[in-house]
């Protein structure tokens, strides 16, 4: 997963007296995100057999304030933050790159009467790396055995969530993770199945007490 942020620098002007002298950072952001949506880079992203996701998390101004402070002032600053994910590290870069290109192109489009255009400062960082452990890996075999010892039949799956396991594996510590009954995560409909949560607790105990084979 990569996090990115785009700072858009426009130019303030009185929206009722000389709006043509302003450069709207809001319009730049709107054009960029519209382009991203139209070109299929938002949400579930599928291209050339590759798959990933992207999202725009927040759109605001400086110091947690709104983007723009009054209706009679052309907005001179907007800060947009988002993310891109994929199990393919190269495709993550492609998605982030599409956002960067969209913001830079949009900034060139929005000019004032004097021919000045907006400026964009785009930054990104890798938050964590993908991994996939083989079913034959000792830590996976141990996890399977612990589940069966607790009376459960495990199913091995890949998840799109970001976990501590991503960084443990990155640093050479093979790590598995397991669910705890959560449903609809990160939404207002999020809930936990108590029965599944208790099963997860029993499984955690089984993992903790089972001798390493």
Protein Blocks (a to p, Z undefined) as FASTA:
>chain_A
ZZdddddddddddfklmmmlpccfklmmmmmmmmmmmnopghjadeehiacddddfbdcd
eehiaehjbfkbccfbdcdddddddfblklmmmmmmmmmmmmmmmmmmpccfkopacddd
dddddfbdcddddfklmklmmmmmmmmmnopacdddddfbdcfklmmmmnopacddddeh
iahehiakbccdfklmmmmmmmmmmmmmpccZZ
